[in-house]
């Protein structure tokens, strides 16, 4: 009996649907670049690192197919493509954004079902800016936890009812008499050597070795219990052999903790107002960056313990195997006295201060006002260097980027004509009040 055209159609449909429904289901994850919501150029490089870490974390899961922004646009333009996916598949969109607040990086993560636009979960992560590896790991772990409930179940491996058979390994065993003879000969040699040494000591030909017995911080065992004395105030002693490396580290830290920045004051820009000829807009462009020489010296001369580079971020690791940490630098890092704030002063022809700019994120200085000068608190500068120190190690994190700041004011034309000089100075945060109060 020959198959009719109708039967052929039915067979083709059956073959198509059996192929479609017989495939394993997948979870399609559309991973978009993380959004730098403040458009801060100093942390722009973090977006790529977070995306790469999430990709690596998700690739370890069964049934995940990673998709890009272009893939999302294709499926949004033709949602019927979802019907061609294996039965039971899910389409999830991962959205992430981050911003920097002082020394912290805040990351927000959202998981959305592409088919229904239903939010499936959100998380917030906060990590210290200098601990980028910890931030990457935390973001990858959180996204993995959010997506795990929507992953397909991996197939159960079939277990054979028959035991596995393997060839027994042939081992060459020595005869017990041979082993015992070797041990006896070895013990006799040791006993003869000890006897000769004892006779030499008795005859005065050899001195007994003095053993260094530690009485402090040595573990003791008595009646089934171990104990050890210790001193809370005891510190790790400096190693004299590290004196040369310590001098180089101290010289670099002197620069990093006091004056690490290069500043470029560019020529001010003046813009007339078409609607009001009595006022002008004045802009003072400033470029902040770390001194190139400092970074070069650290890379070429310091025998750092470890180095980590991620985009524009470079982290140097030092420990006490090669360095002794100078006490004054350790105290400065722990107390935060190295933190500085750029203060811009604009003078008239008689060196009278007309404008003060305090570039700081502190809310106290943004609430201050002045009747003496034009006071403008702003937040365009971010520290490009940070430190972390412990009992055994020290970390120095630096960003090799340029901060392009533009300080803008609207002034009467009569005052603009009297402007003649601009200066910028870094002031320690602890001394900021003492410096600004007399001027304001």
Buried (B, 14 or more C-beta within 10 A) or exposed (E): EEEEEEEEEEEEEEEEEEEEEEEBBBBBBBBBEBBBEEEBBBBEBBBEBBBEBBEEBBEEBEBBBBBEEEBBEEBEEEEEEBEEBBEBBBBBBBBBBBBBEEBEBBBBBBBBBBEEEEEBBEBEBEBBBBBBBEBBBBBBBBBBEBBEEBBBEEEEEEEEEEEEEEEEEEEEEEEEEEEEEEEEEEEEEEEEEEEEBEEEEEEEEEEEEEEEEEEEEEEEEEEEEEEEEEEEEEEEEBBEEBEEBBEBBBEBBEBBBEEBBBEEEEEBEEEEEEEEEEBBBBBBBBEBBBBEEBBEBBEEEBEBBEEEEBBBBBBBBBBBEBBBBBEEBBEBBEEEBBBBBBBBBBBBEEEEBBBBBBBBBBEEBEEBEEEEBBBBBBEBBBBBBBBBBEEEBBBBBBBBBBBBBEBEBEBEBEBBEBBEEBEBEBBBBEEBEEBBEEEB
